[in-house]
Amino acid sequence: MFSPRAAMLTLYGDYVLHKGGKIGIGSLVKLLSSFGLSEQSIRSAVSRMCRSGLLKAKRTNRKSYYSLTSEGHSLLTEGALRIFRRKQSRWDSNWNIVTYSIPEPMRQARDRLRLELGWMGYGALGEATWISPHDRTREVKNLLQKLNIEEYVNIFSAQHQGGIHPRRIVSHCWDLGKIHQKYADFLADYRPKLEGHLKRLQAGETIEPSECFVARFNLIHEYRKLPFSDPDLPLELLPGNWLRPQAAALFNEYHGLLTEKANEYFDSVSENYEAQGGLKQKGPKALTKDLIEAGAKRSADKSR
């Protein structure tokens, strides 16, 4: 079952972001009703996302459209990069290290820093020391500026000169078993679905655009969780049976198969809402005025 906000983020990230950046409320309701979400829950999620600064509203022809703000656009663009551009370069043996000493009165900023560092792919080596095999200095500096805590944080780039093996460091900083199991579950769930889809195509079956839309939505919704729990560690620091490459290959193949017809369905729903936009519904006062004018016209015709 999808939460309304999670479903909205998936829809905006995989469709709306690449198709003009805005969508009508009627289209949102139609598309997301395919996943058991009510109109009320969708409208409530839209309102909350507007209040949080991710969406903005615009009225056109008495229709409501919701587009991404610059903050929302940045959030989903960064998310798309994490999903579709997994890091595959070899490790240069350097560690990017972030240390901090943030006063207790600023604990809210400190907690936000920890959360964001984890999202970026850093692991906690100690209570106030976080490391990554990737150089994310630019992203960290931007975060520190946003949180206004630059003076309390230091960033280093260093090589490990001795002690335990780097793979043991990785095992200490990240729960590799938990991440590996998530990939295994994804493959167990979606490998049969991909194979079934291929068999239907090979048999000459026509698969409806609406079915492809639902399948791709479910696929991206499940897969996008993986890059946010996996810091994309270099393969030389990981166990030999690491499943990320297999999961990424399956996702890319299945996503590619579904894309054309899924986009066709999305476009048809959006275009239908656009076509209805020019049809202005009359309110009670306008209808009353029309009835009075029609009655007056009939009376005039009878008197002739």
C-alpha positions in Angstrom: 0.0 0.0 0.0 1.4 3.4 -1.0 1.3 6.4 1.3 -0.1 9.4 -0.6 3.2 11.4 -0.2 5.4 8.5 -1.4 3.2 8.0 -4.4 3.3 11.7 -5.3 7.1 11.7 -5.1 7.3 8.6 -7.4 4.9 10.2 -9.9 6.6 13.5 -10.0 10.0 12.0 -10.0 9.5 9.5 -12.8 7.0 11.4 -15.0 6.1 15.0 -14.1 9.7 16.1 -13.7 10.4 15.1 -17.3 7.1 16.3 -18.8 6.9 20.1 -18.2 7.0 19.9 -14.4 3.3 20.4 -13.8 0.2 18.3 -13.7 -3.5 18.9 -13.1 -5.3 17.8 -9.9 -7.7 15.7 -12.0 -4.8 13.9 -13.6 -3.2 13.2 -10.2 -6.5 11.8 -8.9 -7.0 9.6 -11.9 -3.4 8.2 -12.1 -3.0 7.6 -8.3 -6.5 6.0 -7.9 -4.9 3.0 -9.7 -3.1 2.4 -6.4 -6.0 2.5 -4.0 -5.6 6.2 -3.0 -8.7 8.2 -2.5 -9.3 11.7 -3.9 -9.4 13.2 -0.4 -6.0 11.6 0.5 -4.4 12.8 -2.7 -5.7 16.4 -2.3 -4.5 16.4 1.3 -1.0 15.2 0.2 -0.9 17.9 -2.4 -1.8 20.6 0.2 0.9 19.3 2.6 3.5 19.3 -0.2 2.6 22.9 -1.1 3.0 23.9 2.6 6.3 22.2 2.8 7.6 24.1 -0.2 7.8 21.2 -2.7 4.9 22.2 -4.9 3.1 25.4 -6.0 -0.4 25.8 -7.4 -1.7 27.6 -10.4 -5.3 28.1 -11.6 -6.0 27.9 -15.4 -9.5 27.7 -16.9 -10.9 26.9 -13.5 -8.6 23.9 -13.2 -5.9 23.5 -10.6 -2.3 22.6 -11.7 0.6 21.8 -9.4 4.2 22.2 -10.4 7.5 21.6 -8.6 9.1 24.5 -6.8 12.9 25.0 -7.2 13.3 23.0 -3.9 11.1 20.2 -5.2 12.9 20.1 -8.5 16.3 19.9 -6.8 15.1 17.1 -4.5 13.7 14.9 -7.3 16.6 15.7 -9.7 19.1 14.5 -7.0 17.0 11.5 -6.4 16.9 10.6 -10.1 20.7 10.8 -10.3 21.0 8.4 -7.3 18.6 6.0 -9.0 19.7 6.1 -12.6 23.4 6.9 -12.3 24.9 4.4 -9.8 28.6 4.9 -9.1 30.7 2.3 -10.9 34.2 3.8 -10.8 37.1 2.1 -9.1 38.1 3.3 -5.7 41.2 5.6 -5.4 41.9 4.4 -1.8 40.9 7.9 -0.4 38.3 8.4 2.3 36.3 11.5 2.5 35.9 12.2 6.3 33.5 14.6 8.0 34.0 15.4 11.7 31.9 17.8 13.8 31.5 19.2 17.3 28.2 21.0 17.4 26.9 22.6 20.6 24.0 21.0 22.3 21.7 24.0 21.8 22.1 23.4 18.1 21.2 19.7 18.3 18.4 20.0 15.8 20.9 21.1 13.1 23.2 18.3 14.4 20.5 15.7 13.9 19.7 17.0 10.5 23.4 16.8 9.5 23.5 13.2 10.6 20.4 12.4 8.6 21.7 14.1 5.5 25.1 12.5 5.7 23.5 9.1 5.8 21.4 10.0 2.8 24.5 11.1 0.9 26.1 7.7 1.6 28.3 8.4 4.6 28.8 5.8 7.3 29.4 6.5 11.0 32.9 5.5 11.9 32.4 7.1 15.4 29.9 9.3 17.1 31.0 12.5 15.4 33.1 11.0 12.5 31.5 10.0 9.2 33.3 8.6 6.2 32.7 7.8 2.5 34.9 6.3 -0.2 33.4 9.0 -2.5 34.4 12.6 -2.5 31.2 14.5 -1.7 32.9 17.6 -0.4 30.8 19.9 -2.5 27.5 18.4 -1.4 28.6 18.5 2.3 29.7 22.2 2.0 26.3 23.1 0.5 24.6 21.3 3.4 26.7 23.1 6.0 25.9 26.4 4.5 22.2 25.6 4.4 22.3 24.6 8.1 24.6 27.5 9.0 27.0 25.2 10.9 30.2 25.6 8.8 32.3 26.6 11.8 31.5 23.4 13.7 32.4 20.9 10.9 35.7 19.8 9.3 36.1 17.9 6.0 39.2 15.8 5.2 40.5 13.6 2.4 42.8 10.9 3.7 44.2 7.5 3.0 44.1 4.6 5.5 47.7 3.9 6.6 47.2 0.9 8.9 45.0 -1.0 11.2 42.1 -3.2 10.1 41.4 -4.0 6.5 39.2 -1.4 4.6 36.5 -4.1 4.2 36.2 -4.4 7.9 35.9 -0.7 8.2 33.0 -0.9 5.7 31.4 -3.7 7.7 31.6 -1.5 10.8 30.1 1.6 9.2 27.4 0.1 7.1 25.0 -2.9 7.6 25.9 -4.8 4.5 23.8 -7.8 5.3 20.7 -5.7 5.5 21.4 -3.9 2.2 22.3 -7.2 0.5 18.9 -8.7 1.6 17.0 -5.8 0.2 18.6 -6.5 -3.2 17.9 -10.2 -2.9 14.2 -9.5 -2.1 13.9 -7.1 -5.1 15.4 -9.7 -7.5 13.1 -12.4 -6.1 10.1 -10.2 -6.6 10.8 -8.6 -10.0 12.8 -11.3 -11.9 9.6 -13.4 -12.4 7.7 -10.3 -13.4 10.2 -9.3 -16.0 10.3 -12.9 -17.4 6.5 -13.0 -17.5 6.3 -9.7 -19.3 8.9 -10.9 -21.9 7.0 -14.2 -22.4 3.7 -12.2 -23.1 5.5 -10.0 -25.6 7.1 -13.0 -27.4 3.7 -14.7 -27.6 2.4 -11.6 -29.4 0.1 -10.4 -26.6 -0.9 -6.8 -26.6 -0.2 -5.3 -23.1 -2.4 -2.3 -22.4 -0.7 1.1 -21.6 -2.6 1.3 -18.3 -1.1 -2.0 -17.2 2.4 -0.9 -18.2 1.9 2.4 -16.2 1.0 0.5 -13.0 3.8 -2.0 -13.5 6.4 0.7 -14.1 5.1 2.8 -11.1 5.4 -0.2 -8.8 8.9 -1.0 -10.2 10.3 2.5 -9.7 8.6 2.9 -6.3 10.3 -0.3 -5.0 13.7 0.2 -6.7 14.2 3.8 -5.6 14.4 2.7 -2.0 17.6 0.7 -2.7 19.9 3.5 -3.7 18.9 5.4 -0.6 20.0 2.6 1.7 23.0 1.6 -0.4 25.9 4.1 -0.3 27.2 2.8 -3.7 30.4 1.5 -2.1 33.1 0.4 -4.6 33.0 -3.2 -5.5 36.5 -3.9 -4.2 35.2 -3.0 -0.7 32.2 -5.4 -1.0 31.6 -9.1 -0.7 32.1 -11.0 -4.0 28.4 -12.0 -4.2 27.1 -8.4 -4.0 23.8 -8.2 -5.8 23.6 -4.5 -6.8 24.8 -5.0 -10.4 22.2 -7.7 -11.0 19.4 -5.6 -9.5 20.4 -2.5 -11.5 20.5 -4.5 -14.7 17.1 -6.0 -14.1 15.6 -2.6 -13.2 17.0 -0.9 -16.3 15.8 -3.7 -18.6 12.3 -3.8 -17.2 11.9 -0.1 -16.9 13.0 0.3 -20.5 10.4 -2.3 -21.6 7.6 -0.5 -19.8 8.5 3.1 -20.6 6.8 3.7 -24.0 3.4 2.4 -23.1 3.5 3.8 -19.6 4.3 7.2 -21.0 1.4 6.8 -23.5 -1.0 6.2 -20.6 0.3 9.1 -18.6 0.1 11.4 -21.6 -3.5 10.3 -22.4 -4.7 11.1 -18.9 -2.9 14.5 -18.8 -4.2 15.4 -22.3 -7.7 14.5 -21.4 -7.6 16.8 -18.3 -6.1 19.5 -20.5 -9.0 19.1 -23.0 -11.5 19.5 -20.3 -9.8 22.6 -19.1 -11.5 24.9 -21.6 -15.0 23.7 -20.5 -15.9 26.1 -17.8 -18.6 24.9 -15.5 -21.2 27.5 -14.6 -21.8 28.2 -11.0 -25.3 28.6 -9.4 -25.5 32.4 -10.1 -24.7 31.9 -13.7 -27.2 29.1 -14.1 -29.9 31.2 -12.4 -29.2 34.0 -14.8 -29.4 31.7 -17.8 -32.8 30.3 -16.6 -34.2 33.8 -16.1 -33.0 34.9 -19.5 -34.4 31.7 -21.1 -37.8 32.3 -19.4 -37.9 35.9 -20.5 -37.2 34.8 -24.1 -40.0 32.2 -24.0 -42.4 34.8 -22.7 -41.5 37.2 -25.4 -41.9 34.5 -28.1 -45.4 33.7 -26.8 -46.5 37.4 -26.9 -45.6 37.7 -30.6 
